[in-house]
Amino acid sequence: MHHFNLPDMSCGHCVAAITEALKAADAQALVRIDREARTAEVDSGLAREALAAALTQAGYPPAPAQA
């Protein structure tokens, strides 16, 4: 399970674009988005870096992970 903070996500269109980008990268991914919290949880076999690249390419770069 990968957790992403997406500060640029603000509306339903954003949610749709993010979901589409993640599903394009991994059609089998399970995507849970919390628009209010601006977060996405992705259950995918892909590496975090590949998913982050898909989000960035779609215009929603994830905030750096906090330790």
PQR file with spaces between the fields and no chain letter, atoms N, CA, C, O and H, PARSE charges and radii, in Angstrom:
ATOM       1  N    MET     1       0.854   -1.177    0.000 -0.4000 1.5000
ATOM       2  CA   MET     1       0.000    0.000    0.000 -0.0000 2.0000
ATOM       3  C    MET     1       0.894    1.232    0.000  0.5500 1.7000
ATOM       4  O    MET     1       1.808    1.347    0.817 -0.5500 1.4000
ATOM       5  N    HIS     2       0.628    2.140   -0.909 -0.4000 1.5000
ATOM       6  CA   HIS     2       1.379    3.388   -1.009 -0.0000 2.0000
ATOM       7  C    HIS     2       0.461    4.544   -0.646  0.5500 1.7000
ATOM       8  O    HIS     2      -0.695    4.587   -1.067 -0.5500 1.4000
ATOM       9  H    HIS     2      -0.114    2.047   -1.573  0.4000 1.0000
ATOM      10  N    HIS     3       0.980    5.474    0.131 -0.4000 1.5000
ATOM      11  CA   HIS     3       0.218    6.646    0.558 -0.0000 2.0000
ATOM      12  C    HIS     3       0.855    7.886   -0.061  0.5500 1.7000
ATOM      13  O    HIS     3       2.065    8.086    0.040 -0.5500 1.4000
ATOM      14  H    HIS     3       1.919    5.440    0.473  0.4000 1.0000
ATOM      15  N    PHE     4       0.032    8.719   -0.704 -0.4000 1.5000
ATOM      16  CA   PHE     4       0.527    9.936   -1.331 -0.0000 2.0000
ATOM      17  C    PHE     4      -0.239   11.149   -0.806  0.5500 1.7000
ATOM      18  O    PHE     4      -1.464   11.115   -0.698 -0.5500 1.4000
ATOM      19  H    PHE     4      -0.951    8.556   -0.787  0.4000 1.0000
ATOM      20  N    ASN     5       0.479   12.207   -0.485 -0.4000 1.5000
ATOM      21  CA   ASN     5      -0.122   13.507   -0.188 -0.0000 2.0000
ATOM      22  C    ASN     5      -0.109   14.292   -1.490  0.5500 1.7000
ATOM      23  O    ASN     5       0.940   14.477   -2.107 -0.5500 1.4000
ATOM      24  H    ASN     5       1.475   12.234   -0.572  0.4000 1.0000
ATOM      25  N    LEU     6      -1.287   14.753   -1.899 -0.4000 1.5000
ATOM      26  CA   LEU     6      -1.430   15.433   -3.186 -0.0000 2.0000
ATOM      27  C    LEU     6      -1.969   16.847   -2.966  0.5500 1.7000
ATOM      28  O    LEU     6      -3.175   17.071   -3.072 -0.5500 1.4000
ATOM      29  H    LEU     6      -2.139   14.603   -1.397  0.4000 1.0000
ATOM      30  N    PRO     7      -1.090   17.799   -2.661 -0.5600 1.5000
ATOM      31  CA   PRO     7      -1.539   19.149   -2.313  0.2800 2.0000
ATOM      32  C    PRO     7      -2.268   19.880   -3.437  0.5500 1.7000
ATOM      33  O    PRO     7      -3.016   20.820   -3.168 -0.5500 1.4000
ATOM      34  N    ASP     8      -2.067   19.469   -4.692 -0.4000 1.5000
ATOM      35  CA   ASP     8      -2.716   20.153   -5.813 -0.0000 2.0000
ATOM      36  C    ASP     8      -4.106   19.605   -6.129  0.5500 1.7000
ATOM      37  O    ASP     8      -4.775   20.125   -7.022 -0.5500 1.4000
ATOM      38  H    ASP     8      -1.460   18.705   -4.910  0.4000 1.0000
ATOM      39  N    MET     9      -4.551   18.580   -5.426 -0.4000 1.5000
ATOM      40  CA   MET     9      -5.877   17.999   -5.653 -0.0000 2.0000
ATOM      41  C    MET     9      -6.921   18.838   -4.927  0.5500 1.7000
ATOM      42  O    MET     9      -6.833   19.028   -3.714 -0.5500 1.4000
ATOM      43  H    MET     9      -4.008   18.158   -4.700  0.4000 1.0000
ATOM      44  N    SER    10      -7.911   19.343   -5.668 -0.4000 1.5000
ATOM      45  CA   SER    10      -8.883   20.220   -5.025 -0.0000 2.0000
ATOM      46  C    SER    10     -10.340   19.983   -5.432  0.5500 1.7000
ATOM      47  O    SER    10     -11.250   20.529   -4.808 -0.5500 1.4000
ATOM      48  H    SER    10      -7.982   19.188   -6.654  0.4000 1.0000
ATOM      49  N    CYS    11     -10.569   19.181   -6.467 -0.4000 1.5000
ATOM      50  CA   CYS    11     -11.953   19.053   -6.942 -0.0000 2.0000
ATOM      51  C    CYS    11     -12.212   17.665   -7.506  0.5500 1.7000
ATOM      52  O    CYS    11     -11.314   16.825   -7.567 -0.5500 1.4000
ATOM      53  H    CYS    11      -9.830   18.737   -6.974  0.4000 1.0000
ATOM      54  N    GLY    12     -13.432   17.442   -7.910 -0.4000 1.5000
ATOM      55  CA   GLY    12     -13.811   16.160   -8.487 -0.0000 2.0000
ATOM      56  C    GLY    12     -13.068   15.851   -9.767  0.5500 1.7000
ATOM      57  O    GLY    12     -12.752   14.691  -10.033 -0.5500 1.4000
ATOM      58  H    GLY    12     -14.162   18.124   -7.860  0.4000 1.0000
ATOM      59  N    HIS    13     -12.781   16.874  -10.573 -0.4000 1.5000
ATOM      60  CA   HIS    13     -12.010   16.647  -11.796 -0.0000 2.0000
ATOM      61  C    HIS    13     -10.624   16.131  -11.449  0.5500 1.7000
ATOM      62  O    HIS    13     -10.106   15.233  -12.113 -0.5500 1.4000
ATOM      63  H    HIS    13     -13.037   17.816  -10.357  0.4000 1.0000
ATOM      64  N    CYS    14     -10.022   16.697  -10.408 -0.4000 1.5000
ATOM      65  CA   CYS    14      -8.701   16.249   -9.953 -0.0000 2.0000
ATOM      66  C    CYS    14      -8.755   14.769   -9.573  0.5500 1.7000
ATOM      67  O    CYS    14      -7.889   13.990   -9.971 -0.5500 1.4000
ATOM      68  H    CYS    14     -10.443   17.426   -9.868  0.4000 1.0000
ATOM      69  N    VAL    15      -9.765   14.388   -8.811 -0.4000 1.5000
ATOM      70  CA   VAL    15      -9.914   13.002   -8.378 -0.0000 2.0000
ATOM      71  C    VAL    15      -9.994   12.086   -9.593  0.5500 1.7000
ATOM      72  O    VAL    15      -9.345   11.041   -9.628 -0.5500 1.4000
ATOM      73  H    VAL    15     -10.469   15.021   -8.487  0.4000 1.0000
ATOM      74  N    ALA    16     -10.786   12.473  -10.585 -0.4000 1.5000
ATOM      75  CA   ALA    16     -10.927   11.657  -11.788 -0.0000 2.0000
ATOM      76  C    ALA    16      -9.604   11.552  -12.543  0.5500 1.7000
ATOM      77  O    ALA    16      -9.237   10.469  -12.997 -0.5500 1.4000
ATOM      78  H    ALA    16     -11.313   13.322  -10.557  0.4000 1.0000
ATOM      79  N    ALA    17      -8.888   12.662  -12.681 -0.4000 1.5000
ATOM      80  CA   ALA    17      -7.615   12.660  -13.399 -0.0000 2.0000
ATOM      81  C    ALA    17      -6.576   11.811  -12.676  0.5500 1.7000
ATOM      82  O    ALA    17      -5.809   11.088  -13.312 -0.5500 1.4000
ATOM      83  H    ALA    17      -9.186   13.542  -12.313  0.4000 1.0000
ATOM      84  N    ILE    18      -6.552   11.898  -11.358 -0.4000 1.5000
ATOM      85  CA   ILE    18      -5.597   11.113  -10.564 -0.0000 2.0000
ATOM      86  C    ILE    18      -5.917    9.628  -10.677  0.5500 1.7000
ATOM      87  O    ILE    18      -5.022    8.809  -10.884 -0.5500 1.4000
ATOM      88  H    ILE    18      -7.175   12.486  -10.841  0.4000 1.0000
ATOM      89  N    THR    19      -7.183    9.287  -10.542 -0.4000 1.5000
ATOM      90  CA   THR    19      -7.597    7.891  -10.658 -0.0000 2.0000
ATOM      91  C    THR    19      -7.247    7.347  -12.035  0.5500 1.7000
ATOM      92  O    THR    19      -6.731    6.236  -12.151 -0.5500 1.4000
ATOM      93  H    THR    19      -7.910    9.953  -10.374  0.4000 1.0000
ATOM      94  N    GLU    20      -7.522    8.121  -13.075 -0.4000 1.5000
ATOM      95  CA   GLU    20      -7.226    7.702  -14.446 -0.0000 2.0000
ATOM      96  C    GLU    20      -5.726    7.478  -14.637  0.5500 1.7000
ATOM      97  O    GLU    20      -5.317    6.493  -15.251 -0.5500 1.4000
ATOM      98  H    GLU    20      -7.941    9.024  -12.980  0.4000 1.0000
ATOM      99  N    ALA    21      -4.912    8.387  -14.113 -0.4000 1.5000
ATOM     100  CA   ALA    21      -3.456    8.263  -14.258 -0.0000 2.0000
ATOM     101  C    ALA    21      -2.940    7.013  -13.552  0.5500 1.7000
ATOM     102  O    ALA    21      -2.097    6.296  -14.091 -0.5500 1.4000
ATOM     103  H    ALA    21      -5.245    9.188  -13.614  0.4000 1.0000
ATOM     104  N    LEU    22      -3.441    6.753  -12.355 -0.4000 1.5000
ATOM     105  CA   LEU    22      -2.996    5.581  -11.608 -0.0000 2.0000
ATOM     106  C    LEU    22      -3.453    4.287  -12.279  0.5500 1.7000
ATOM     107  O    LEU    22      -2.699    3.316  -12.336 -0.5500 1.4000
ATOM     108  H    LEU    22      -4.126    7.335  -11.917  0.4000 1.0000
ATOM     109  N    LYS    23      -4.677    4.275  -12.783 -0.4000 1.5000
ATOM     110  CA   LYS    23      -5.195    3.086  -13.458 -0.0000 2.0000
ATOM     111  C    LYS    23      -4.485    2.854  -14.793  0.5500 1.7000
ATOM     112  O    LYS    23      -4.351    1.711  -15.229 -0.5500 1.4000
ATOM     113  H    LYS    23      -5.289    5.064  -12.737  0.4000 1.0000
ATOM     114  N    ALA    24      -4.032    3.925  -15.443 -0.4000 1.5000
ATOM     115  CA   ALA    24      -3.272    3.772  -16.682 -0.0000 2.0000
ATOM     116  C    ALA    24      -1.923    3.124  -16.391  0.5500 1.7000
ATOM     117  O    ALA    24      -1.417    2.339  -17.193 -0.5500 1.4000
ATOM     118  H    ALA    24      -4.141    4.853  -15.088  0.4000 1.0000
ATOM     119  N    ALA    25      -1.350    3.454  -15.247 -0.4000 1.5000
ATOM     120  CA   ALA    25      -0.064    2.867  -14.859 -0.0000 2.0000
ATOM     121  C    ALA    25      -0.238    1.414  -14.425  0.5500 1.7000
ATOM     122  O    ALA    25       0.610    0.571  -14.717 -0.5500 1.4000
ATOM     123  H    ALA    25      -1.761    4.092  -14.596  0.4000 1.0000
ATOM     124  N    ASP    26      -1.336    1.122  -13.730 -0.4000 1.5000
ATOM     125  CA   ASP    26      -1.614   -0.226  -13.230 -0.0000 2.0000
ATOM     126  C    ASP    26      -3.122   -0.429  -13.196  0.5500 1.7000
ATOM     127  O    ASP    26      -3.801    0.021  -12.273 -0.5500 1.4000
ATOM     128  H    ASP    26      -2.025    1.807  -13.493  0.4000 1.0000
ATOM     129  N    ALA    27      -3.630   -1.104  -14.201 -0.4000 1.5000
ATOM     130  CA   ALA    27      -5.077   -1.302  -14.315 -0.0000 2.0000
ATOM     131  C    ALA    27      -5.660   -2.080  -13.139  0.5500 1.7000
ATOM     132  O    ALA    27      -6.854   -1.973  -12.860 -0.5500 1.4000
ATOM     133  H    ALA    27      -3.078   -1.470  -14.951  0.4000 1.0000
ATOM     134  N    GLN    28      -4.834   -2.858  -12.452 -0.4000 1.5000
ATOM     135  CA   GLN    28      -5.301   -3.663  -11.327 -0.0000 2.0000
ATOM     136  C    GLN    28      -5.213   -2.929   -9.992  0.5500 1.7000
ATOM     137  O    GLN    28      -5.624   -3.471   -8.966 -0.5500 1.4000
ATOM     138  H    GLN    28      -3.864   -2.945  -12.679  0.4000 1.0000
ATOM     139  N    ALA    29      -4.693   -1.726   -9.987 -0.4000 1.5000
ATOM     140  CA   ALA    29      -4.501   -0.980   -8.738 -0.0000 2.0000
ATOM     141  C    ALA    29      -5.841   -0.683   -8.069  0.5500 1.7000
ATOM     142  O    ALA    29      -6.841   -0.401   -8.728 -0.5500 1.4000
ATOM     143  H    ALA    29      -4.359   -1.285  -10.820  0.4000 1.0000
ATOM     144  N    LEU    30      -5.826   -0.757   -6.748 -0.4000 1.5000
ATOM     145  CA   LEU    30      -6.974   -0.321   -5.953 -0.0000 2.0000
ATOM     146  C    LEU    30      -6.638    1.077   -5.449  0.5500 1.7000
ATOM     147  O    LEU    30      -5.635    1.281   -4.765 -0.5500 1.4000
ATOM     148  H    LEU    30      -5.014   -0.987   -6.212  0.4000 1.0000
ATOM     149  N    VAL    31      -7.490    2.030   -5.795 -0.4000 1.5000
ATOM     150  CA   VAL    31      -7.220    3.435   -5.494 -0.0000 2.0000
ATOM     151  C    VAL    31      -8.291    3.956   -4.543  0.5500 1.7000
ATOM     152  O    VAL    31      -9.487    3.835   -4.810 -0.5500 1.4000
ATOM     153  H    VAL    31      -8.305    1.863   -6.351  0.4000 1.0000
ATOM     154  N    ARG    32      -7.846    4.539   -3.430 -0.4000 1.5000
ATOM     155  CA   ARG    32      -8.760    5.179   -2.479 -0.0000 2.0000
ATOM     156  C    ARG    32      -8.305    6.629   -2.331  0.5500 1.7000
ATOM     157  O    ARG    32      -7.163    6.899   -1.960 -0.5500 1.4000
ATOM     158  H    ARG    32      -6.874    4.637   -3.214  0.4000 1.0000
ATOM     159  N    ILE    33      -9.208    7.546   -2.626 -0.4000 1.5000
ATOM     160  CA   ILE    33      -8.857    8.964   -2.580 -0.0000 2.0000
ATOM     161  C    ILE    33      -9.713    9.673   -1.544  0.5500 1.7000
ATOM     162  O    ILE    33     -10.925    9.471   -1.471 -0.5500 1.4000
ATOM     163  H    ILE    33     -10.135    7.326   -2.928  0.4000 1.0000
ATOM     164  N    ASP    34      -9.061   10.508   -0.745 -0.4000 1.5000
ATOM     165  CA   ASP    34      -9.745   11.371    0.217 -0.0000 2.0000
ATOM     166  C    ASP    34      -9.486   12.807   -0.237  0.5500 1.7000
ATOM     167  O    ASP    34      -8.431   13.381    0.036 -0.5500 1.4000
ATOM     168  H    ASP    34      -8.076   10.672   -0.804  0.4000 1.0000
ATOM     169  N    ARG    35     -10.464   13.368   -0.930 -0.4000 1.5000
ATOM     170  CA   ARG    35     -10.285   14.705   -1.502 -0.0000 2.0000
ATOM     171  C    ARG    35     -10.088   15.755   -0.420  0.5500 1.7000
ATOM     172  O    ARG    35      -9.264   16.657   -0.572 -0.5500 1.4000
ATOM     173  H    ARG    35     -11.321   12.901   -1.152  0.4000 1.0000
ATOM     174  N    GLU    36     -10.832   15.646    0.664 -0.4000 1.5000
ATOM     175  CA   GLU    36     -10.721   16.634    1.743 -0.0000 2.0000
ATOM     176  C    GLU    36      -9.314   16.643    2.346  0.5500 1.7000
ATOM     177  O    GLU    36      -8.750   17.705    2.608 -0.5500 1.4000
ATOM     178  H    GLU    36     -11.501   14.913    0.788  0.4000 1.0000
ATOM     179  N    ALA    37      -8.760   15.457    2.560 -0.4000 1.5000
ATOM     180  CA   ALA    37      -7.421   15.348    3.149 -0.0000 2.0000
ATOM     181  C    ALA    37      -6.320   15.502    2.092  0.5500 1.7000
ATOM     182  O    ALA    37      -5.141   15.636    2.419 -0.5500 1.4000
ATOM     183  H    ALA    37      -9.219   14.594    2.346  0.4000 1.0000
ATOM     184  N    ARG    38      -6.730   15.480    0.824 -0.4000 1.5000
ATOM     185  CA   ARG    38      -5.787   15.553   -0.307 -0.0000 2.0000
ATOM     186  C    ARG    38      -4.776   14.422   -0.265  0.5500 1.7000
ATOM     187  O    ARG    38      -3.569   14.628   -0.391 -0.5500 1.4000
ATOM     188  H    ARG    38      -7.688   15.371    0.558  0.4000 1.0000
ATOM     189  N    THR    39      -5.310   13.212   -0.084 -0.4000 1.5000
ATOM     190  CA   THR    39      -4.463   12.033   -0.040 -0.0000 2.0000
ATOM     191  C    THR    39      -5.006   10.950   -0.960  0.5500 1.7000
ATOM     192  O    THR    39      -6.188   10.923   -1.302 -0.5500 1.4000
ATOM     193  H    THR    39      -6.291   13.044    0.018  0.4000 1.0000
ATOM     194  N    ALA    40      -4.102   10.058   -1.348 -0.4000 1.5000
ATOM     195  CA   ALA    40      -4.481    8.876   -2.119 -0.0000 2.0000
ATOM     196  C    ALA    40      -3.738    7.686   -1.545  0.5500 1.7000
ATOM     197  O    ALA    40      -2.553    7.770   -1.224 -0.5500 1.4000
ATOM     198  H    ALA    40      -3.141   10.080   -1.070  0.4000 1.0000
ATOM     199  N    GLU    41      -4.450    6.578   -1.420 -0.4000 1.5000
ATOM     200  CA   GLU    41      -3.852    5.313   -1.040 -0.0000 2.0000
ATOM     201  C    GLU    41      -3.985    4.395   -2.235  0.5500 1.7000
ATOM     202  O    GLU    41      -5.063    4.256   -2.813 -0.5500 1.4000
ATOM     203  H    GLU    41      -5.413    6.510   -1.681  0.4000 1.0000
ATOM     204  N    VAL    42      -2.882    3.771   -2.597 -0.4000 1.5000
ATOM     205  CA   VAL    42      -2.856    2.937   -3.795 -0.0000 2.0000
ATOM     206  C    VAL    42      -2.288    1.568   -3.440  0.5500 1.7000
ATOM     207  O    VAL    42      -1.162    1.456   -2.954 -0.5500 1.4000
ATOM     208  H    VAL    42      -2.006    3.884   -2.128  0.4000 1.0000
ATOM     209  N    ASP    43      -3.070    0.544   -3.687 -0.4000 1.5000
ATOM     210  CA   ASP    43      -2.615   -0.832   -3.511 -0.0000 2.0000
ATOM     211  C    ASP    43      -2.249   -1.330   -4.904  0.5500 1.7000
ATOM     212  O    ASP    43      -3.119   -1.609   -5.730 -0.5500 1.4000
ATOM     213  H    ASP    43      -3.984    0.635   -4.082  0.4000 1.0000
ATOM     214  N    SER    44      -0.938   -1.436   -5.148 -0.4000 1.5000
ATOM     215  CA   SER    44      -0.449   -1.757   -6.478 -0.0000 2.0000
ATOM     216  C    SER    44       0.831   -2.567   -6.371  0.5500 1.7000
ATOM     217  O    SER    44       1.569   -2.460   -5.392 -0.5500 1.4000
ATOM     218  H    SER    44      -0.231   -1.209   -4.477  0.4000 1.0000
ATOM     219  N    GLY    45       1.082   -3.372   -7.380 -0.4000 1.5000
ATOM     220  CA   GLY    45       2.333   -4.110   -7.464 -0.0000 2.0000
ATOM     221  C    GLY    45       3.472   -3.256   -7.997  0.5500 1.7000
ATOM     222  O    GLY    45       4.630   -3.671   -7.957 -0.5500 1.4000
ATOM     223  H    GLY    45       0.482   -3.459   -8.175  0.4000 1.0000
ATOM     224  N    LEU    46       3.153   -2.064   -8.497 -0.4000 1.5000
ATOM     225  CA   LEU    46       4.193   -1.179   -9.015 -0.0000 2.0000
ATOM     226  C    LEU    46       4.961   -0.519   -7.873  0.5500 1.7000
ATOM     227  O    LEU    46       4.452   -0.358   -6.763 -0.5500 1.4000
ATOM     228  H    LEU    46       2.213   -1.726   -8.530  0.4000 1.0000
ATOM     229  N    ALA    47       6.179   -0.150   -8.174 -0.4000 1.5000
ATOM     230  CA   ALA    47       6.997    0.575   -7.206 -0.0000 2.0000
ATOM     231  C    ALA    47       6.410    1.960   -6.964  0.5500 1.7000
ATOM     232  O    ALA    47       5.762    2.534   -7.839 -0.5500 1.4000
ATOM     233  H    ALA    47       6.593   -0.280   -9.075  0.4000 1.0000
ATOM     234  N    ARG    48       6.643    2.482   -5.774 -0.4000 1.5000
ATOM     235  CA   ARG    48       6.173    3.823   -5.416 -0.0000 2.0000
ATOM     236  C    ARG    48       6.642    4.853   -6.441  0.5500 1.7000
ATOM     237  O    ARG    48       5.883    5.745   -6.822 -0.5500 1.4000
ATOM     238  H    ARG    48       7.169    2.015   -5.063  0.4000 1.0000
ATOM     239  N    GLU    49       7.881    4.731   -6.883 -0.4000 1.5000
ATOM     240  CA   GLU    49       8.448    5.695   -7.827 -0.0000 2.0000
ATOM     241  C    GLU    49       7.670    5.719   -9.147  0.5500 1.7000
ATOM     242  O    GLU    49       7.476    6.782   -9.737 -0.5500 1.4000
ATOM     243  H    GLU    49       8.497    4.006   -6.574  0.4000 1.0000
ATOM     244  N    ALA    50       7.229    4.553   -9.603 -0.4000 1.5000
ATOM     245  CA   ALA    50       6.462    4.484  -10.853 -0.0000 2.0000
ATOM     246  C    ALA    50       5.108    5.163  -10.691  0.5500 1.7000
ATOM     247  O    ALA    50       4.649    5.868  -11.590 -0.5500 1.4000
ATOM     248  H    ALA    50       7.386    3.689   -9.124  0.4000 1.0000
ATOM     249  N    LEU    51       4.475    4.951   -9.550 -0.4000 1.5000
ATOM     250  CA   LEU    51       3.181    5.593   -9.297 -0.0000 2.0000
ATOM     251  C    LEU    51       3.353    7.100   -9.140  0.5500 1.7000
ATOM     252  O    LEU    51       2.543    7.873   -9.650 -0.5500 1.4000
ATOM     253  H    LEU    51       4.848    4.379   -8.820  0.4000 1.0000
ATOM     254  N    ALA    52       4.402    7.520   -8.440 -0.4000 1.5000
ATOM     255  CA   ALA    52       4.670    8.952   -8.272 -0.0000 2.0000
ATOM     256  C    ALA    52       4.937    9.604   -9.629  0.5500 1.7000
ATOM     257  O    ALA    52       4.508   10.733   -9.866 -0.5500 1.4000
ATOM     258  H    ALA    52       5.060    6.892   -8.026  0.4000 1.0000
ATOM     259  N    ALA    53       5.630    8.913  -10.505 -0.4000 1.5000
ATOM     260  CA   ALA    53       5.897    9.443  -11.846 -0.0000 2.0000
ATOM     261  C    ALA    53       4.595    9.611  -12.632  0.5500 1.7000
ATOM     262  O    ALA    53       4.425   10.600  -13.345 -0.5500 1.4000
ATOM     263  H    ALA    53       5.978    7.995  -10.312  0.4000 1.0000
ATOM     264  N    ALA    54       3.684    8.658  -12.505 -0.4000 1.5000
ATOM     265  CA   ALA    54       2.389    8.760  -13.190 -0.0000 2.0000
ATOM     266  C    ALA    54       1.593    9.944  -12.659  0.5500 1.7000
ATOM     267  O    ALA    54       0.955   10.661  -13.430 -0.5500 1.4000
ATOM     268  H    ALA    54       3.822    7.855  -11.925  0.4000 1.0000
ATOM     269  N    LEU    55       1.627   10.152  -11.352 -0.4000 1.5000
ATOM     270  CA   LEU    55       0.922   11.291  -10.746 -0.0000 2.0000
ATOM     271  C    LEU    55       1.537   12.611  -11.211  0.5500 1.7000
ATOM     272  O    LEU    55       0.816   13.553  -11.542 -0.5500 1.4000
ATOM     273  H    LEU    55       2.145    9.570  -10.725  0.4000 1.0000
ATOM     274  N    THR    56       2.849   12.675  -11.233 -0.4000 1.5000
ATOM     275  CA   THR    56       3.542   13.896  -11.658 -0.0000 2.0000
ATOM     276  C    THR    56       3.237   14.204  -13.112  0.5500 1.7000
ATOM     277  O    THR    56       2.986   15.356  -13.465 -0.5500 1.4000
ATOM     278  H    THR    56       3.435   11.910  -10.964  0.4000 1.0000
ATOM     279  N    GLN    57       3.258   13.184  -13.955 -0.4000 1.5000
ATOM     280  CA   GLN    57       2.966   13.381  -15.380 -0.0000 2.0000
ATOM     281  C    GLN    57       1.531   13.884  -15.583  0.5500 1.7000
ATOM     282  O    GLN    57       1.262   14.634  -16.522 -0.5500 1.4000
ATOM     283  H    GLN    57       3.462   12.248  -13.668  0.4000 1.0000
ATOM     284  N    ALA    58       0.614   13.470  -14.705 -0.4000 1.5000
ATOM     285  CA   ALA    58      -0.783   13.912  -14.796 -0.0000 2.0000
ATOM     286  C    ALA    58      -0.978   15.315  -14.233  0.5500 1.7000
ATOM     287  O    ALA    58      -2.066   15.880  -14.337 -0.5500 1.4000
ATOM     288  H    ALA    58       0.833   12.861  -13.943  0.4000 1.0000
ATOM     289  N    GLY    59       0.080   15.883  -13.631 -0.4000 1.5000
ATOM     290  CA   GLY    59      -0.015   17.245  -13.094 -0.0000 2.0000
ATOM     291  C    GLY    59      -0.290   17.318  -11.604  0.5500 1.7000
ATOM     292  O    GLY    59      -0.633   18.380  -11.085 -0.5500 1.4000
ATOM     293  H    GLY    59       0.964   15.423  -13.546  0.4000 1.0000
ATOM     294  N    TYR    60      -0.143   16.189  -10.906 -0.4000 1.5000
ATOM     295  CA   TYR    60      -0.401   16.135   -9.472 -0.0000 2.0000
ATOM     296  C    TYR    60       0.800   15.532   -8.742  0.5500 1.7000
ATOM     297  O    TYR    60       0.709   14.429   -8.202 -0.5500 1.4000
ATOM     298  H    TYR    60       0.135   15.326  -11.327  0.4000 1.0000
ATOM     299  N    PRO    61       1.910   16.243   -8.724 -0.5600 1.5000
ATOM     300  CA   PRO    61       3.087   15.667   -8.065  0.2800 2.0000
ATOM     301  C    PRO    61       2.851   15.481   -6.575  0.5500 1.7000
ATOM     302  O    PRO    61       2.347   16.382   -5.905 -0.5500 1.4000
ATOM     303  N    PRO    62       3.212   14.324   -6.060 -0.5600 1.5000
ATOM     304  CA   PRO    62       3.044   14.086   -4.636  0.2800 2.0000
ATOM     305  C    PRO    62       4.022   14.927   -3.814  0.5500 1.7000
ATOM     306  O    PRO    62       5.144   15.196   -4.243 -0.5500 1.4000
ATOM     307  N    ALA    63       3.578   15.331   -2.640 -0.4000 1.5000
ATOM     308  CA   ALA    63       4.475   16.027   -1.717 -0.0000 2.0000
ATOM     309  C    ALA    63       5.502   15.023   -1.233  0.5500 1.7000
ATOM     310  O    ALA    63       5.216   13.827   -1.159 -0.5500 1.4000
ATOM     311  H    ALA    63       2.666   15.112   -2.293  0.4000 1.0000
ATOM     312  N    PRO    64       6.688   15.493   -0.905 -0.5600 1.5000
ATOM     313  CA   PRO    64       7.707   14.558   -0.395  0.2800 2.0000
ATOM     314  C    PRO    64       7.199   13.813    0.844  0.5500 1.7000
ATOM     315  O    PRO    64       6.528   14.388    1.701 -0.5500 1.4000
ATOM     316  N    ALA    65       7.531   12.543    0.916 -0.4000 1.5000
ATOM     317  CA   ALA    65       7.127   11.734    2.073 -0.0000 2.0000
ATOM     318  C    ALA    65       7.843   12.250    3.309  0.5500 1.7000
ATOM     319  O    ALA    65       9.022   12.601    3.265 -0.5500 1.4000
ATOM     320  H    ALA    65       8.076   12.076    0.221  0.4000 1.0000
ATOM     321  N    GLN    66       7.116   12.287    4.399 -0.4000 1.5000
ATOM     322  CA   GLN    66       7.699   12.736    5.657 -0.0000 2.0000
ATOM     323  C    GLN    66       8.105   11.546    6.490  0.5500 1.7000
ATOM     324  O    GLN    66       7.381   10.553    6.561 -0.5500 1.4000
ATOM     325  H    GLN    66       6.158   12.001    4.435  0.4000 1.0000
ATOM     326  N    ALA    67       9.242   11.639    7.110 -0.4000 1.5000
ATOM     327  CA   ALA    67       9.747   10.525    7.919 -0.0000 2.0000
ATOM     328  C    ALA    67       9.043   10.461    9.260  0.5500 1.7000
ATOM     329  O    ALA    67       9.341    9.586   10.073 -0.5500 1.4000
ATOM     330  H    ALA    67       9.830   12.446    7.052  0.4000 1.0000
